[in-house]
Amino acid sequence: MKKLILFLSLLFLSSCIPKPSAPSPTPPPTKATQLPQEMPADFEIAYKWTSGAIEYWYSYTITLSTKKSEIGFMPNYPSNEPPIWIENLETEDELLNELYTKLYDAGLFEQAWQQNEDMPAGGHTSSLSVFAYGNRFEIPYHFDNEENKKEIYTLYDEIEALVSQEVMDSFMAQREQYIEEYDGEW
């Protein structure tokens, strides 16, 4: 009898435990081949460049969108909690339209861009993250798509050219001062 009462009690208690709700179904993302050739309102580019040096490593990210465009410069590894220096960039919708079209023509939205397994050692790296029509598209720093490599690297040069030499010189001067004052390990 005790076993029956214990069993019924456990059965009753287990029925009181709320069951996790099933995740709500999310609509599948738009297939890349279905994306329009026109730039969407949510278009955003994040181009990241990192130095190859182990000692005195640094990086910067150029973010471009219709809402805000800027460069963020980090003078040390993120794990060392360095400051991030930010400068606003002037971009026009026409330029963003051109960049979207170039990315479209380079096949960014039609194919998977995979990290090449045979990665070179040393040197700086560049990567690109693009948001369009509710989808994120990534180009890793050493991608395996040889067919469109020249177009992508030309685009990288165009993005970098949006930052004036004066801004980069200012970041590098701040970085030199940061290195002199930094007393931690790299």
C-alpha positions as CSV (number, residue, x, y, z in Angstrom):
1,M,0.0,0.0,0.0
2,K,2.8,2.4,0.9
3,K,4.4,1.6,-2.5
4,L,1.2,2.4,-4.3
5,I,0.8,5.7,-2.4
6,L,4.4,6.6,-3.1
7,F,3.9,5.8,-6.8
8,L,0.7,7.8,-7.1
9,S,2.4,10.7,-5.3
10,L,5.3,10.7,-7.7
11,L,2.9,10.4,-10.6
12,F,0.9,13.4,-9.4
13,L,4.0,15.5,-8.7
14,S,5.5,14.7,-12.1
15,S,2.3,15.9,-13.7
16,C,2.7,19.2,-11.9
17,I,6.1,20.0,-13.3
18,P,5.7,22.3,-16.2
19,K,6.9,20.9,-19.5
20,P,9.2,23.0,-21.5
21,S,7.4,24.8,-24.3
22,A,8.3,23.8,-27.8
23,P,10.3,26.5,-29.5
24,S,8.2,28.6,-31.8
25,P,8.9,27.8,-35.4
26,T,10.9,30.4,-37.1
27,P,10.5,31.1,-40.8
28,P,13.3,29.8,-42.9
29,P,15.7,32.5,-43.9
30,T,15.5,33.8,-47.5
31,K,17.6,31.7,-49.8
32,A,20.6,33.7,-51.0
33,T,19.7,33.1,-54.7
34,Q,16.3,34.7,-54.0
35,L,17.8,38.0,-52.8
36,P,17.0,41.0,-54.8
37,Q,19.7,42.9,-56.6
38,E,18.7,46.1,-54.7
39,M,20.2,47.0,-51.4
40,P,17.8,46.4,-48.5
41,A,17.1,48.8,-45.6
42,D,18.9,46.5,-43.2
43,F,22.1,46.3,-45.2
44,E,25.2,46.4,-43.0
45,I,28.9,45.6,-43.6
46,A,31.4,44.7,-40.9
47,Y,35.0,44.4,-42.2
48,K,37.6,43.2,-39.7
49,W,41.3,43.5,-40.1
50,T,43.8,42.1,-37.7
51,S,47.6,42.3,-37.6
52,G,49.6,39.2,-37.9
53,A,52.1,40.1,-35.2
54,I,51.9,38.1,-32.0
55,E,53.6,40.9,-30.1
56,Y,51.8,44.2,-30.2
57,W,48.8,42.7,-31.9
58,Y,46.0,45.1,-32.9
59,S,42.8,45.1,-35.0
60,Y,40.2,47.4,-36.4
61,T,36.6,46.9,-37.6
62,I,34.9,49.1,-40.2
63,T,31.2,49.1,-39.9
64,L,29.1,50.6,-42.7
65,S,25.3,51.0,-42.7
66,T,22.6,53.5,-43.6
67,K,22.3,54.3,-39.9
68,K,25.9,54.7,-38.8
69,S,29.3,54.1,-40.2
70,E,32.4,54.0,-38.1
71,I,35.8,52.4,-37.5
72,G,36.7,50.9,-34.1
73,F,40.4,50.4,-33.4
74,M,41.6,47.9,-30.7
75,P,45.3,48.3,-29.7
76,N,45.7,44.9,-27.9
77,Y,44.2,41.5,-27.7
78,P,40.5,41.6,-26.5
79,S,41.4,39.3,-23.6
80,N,43.6,42.1,-22.2
81,E,40.6,44.5,-22.1
82,P,42.1,47.3,-24.1
83,P,40.3,50.5,-24.9
84,I,38.5,50.7,-28.2
85,W,38.9,54.0,-30.1
86,I,36.1,54.9,-32.4
87,E,35.8,57.4,-35.3
88,N,32.7,58.1,-37.3
89,L,32.9,57.7,-41.1
90,E,31.0,59.6,-43.7
91,T,29.2,57.3,-46.1
92,E,26.4,58.0,-48.5
93,D,23.6,55.6,-49.5
94,E,24.9,55.7,-53.1
95,L,28.2,54.2,-51.9
96,L,26.4,51.5,-49.9
97,N,24.3,50.7,-52.9
98,E,27.6,50.3,-54.9
99,L,29.1,48.0,-52.3
100,Y,25.9,45.9,-52.1
101,T,25.9,45.5,-55.9
102,K,29.6,44.5,-55.9
103,L,29.0,41.9,-53.2
104,Y,26.0,40.7,-55.1
105,D,28.1,40.4,-58.3
106,A,30.9,38.7,-56.5
107,G,28.5,35.9,-55.5
108,L,28.4,36.7,-51.7
109,F,24.7,35.9,-51.5
110,E,24.7,32.8,-53.7
111,Q,27.4,30.6,-52.3
112,A,28.8,29.3,-49.1
113,W,32.2,30.9,-48.3
114,Q,34.2,28.3,-46.4
115,Q,37.4,28.8,-44.4
116,N,40.2,27.3,-46.5
117,E,41.8,24.4,-44.6
118,D,45.3,25.3,-46.0
119,M,45.8,28.5,-44.1
120,P,49.0,30.6,-44.5
121,A,51.0,31.3,-41.4
122,G,51.8,34.9,-40.4
123,G,50.6,38.1,-42.0
124,H,47.5,40.1,-41.4
125,T,44.0,38.8,-41.8
126,S,40.7,40.3,-43.2
127,S,37.2,39.0,-42.9
128,L,33.8,40.3,-43.9
129,S,30.4,39.9,-42.3
130,V,27.3,41.3,-44.2
131,F,23.7,41.5,-43.0
132,A,21.0,41.8,-45.7
133,Y,17.3,40.9,-45.9
134,G,17.4,39.4,-42.4
135,N,20.4,37.1,-43.2
136,R,24.0,37.1,-42.2
137,F,26.7,36.2,-44.7
138,E,30.3,35.6,-43.8
139,I,33.5,35.6,-45.7
140,P,36.2,34.1,-43.5
141,Y,39.7,35.6,-43.6
142,H,41.2,32.8,-45.8
143,F,38.3,31.6,-48.0
144,D,38.3,28.8,-50.5
145,N,36.6,30.6,-53.3
146,E,39.4,31.3,-55.8
147,E,37.0,32.4,-58.5
148,N,35.9,35.6,-56.8
149,K,39.1,36.3,-54.7
150,K,40.2,39.3,-56.7
151,E,36.8,41.0,-56.5
152,I,36.6,40.5,-52.8
153,Y,40.1,41.8,-52.1
154,T,39.4,44.8,-54.3
155,L,36.3,45.4,-52.3
156,Y,38.3,45.2,-49.1
157,D,40.7,47.9,-50.5
158,E,37.7,50.1,-51.2
159,I,36.3,49.7,-47.7
160,E,39.7,50.5,-46.2
161,A,40.0,53.6,-48.4
162,L,37.0,55.0,-46.6
163,V,39.2,55.7,-43.6
164,S,41.4,58.7,-44.1
165,Q,45.1,58.5,-43.5
166,E,44.8,61.1,-40.8
167,V,42.5,58.9,-38.8
168,M,44.7,55.8,-39.2
169,D,47.8,57.9,-38.2
170,S,46.0,59.1,-35.1
171,F,45.1,55.5,-34.1
172,M,48.7,54.4,-34.7
173,A,50.0,57.3,-32.5
174,Q,47.5,56.4,-29.8
175,R,48.6,52.8,-30.1
176,E,52.3,53.7,-29.7
177,Q,51.4,55.6,-26.5
178,Y,49.3,52.7,-25.3
179,I,52.2,50.3,-25.8
180,E,54.6,52.5,-23.9
181,E,52.1,52.8,-20.9
182,Y,50.9,49.2,-21.0
183,D,52.5,47.0,-18.3
184,G,50.7,43.7,-18.9
185,E,51.6,40.8,-21.0
186,W,50.7,40.5,-24.6
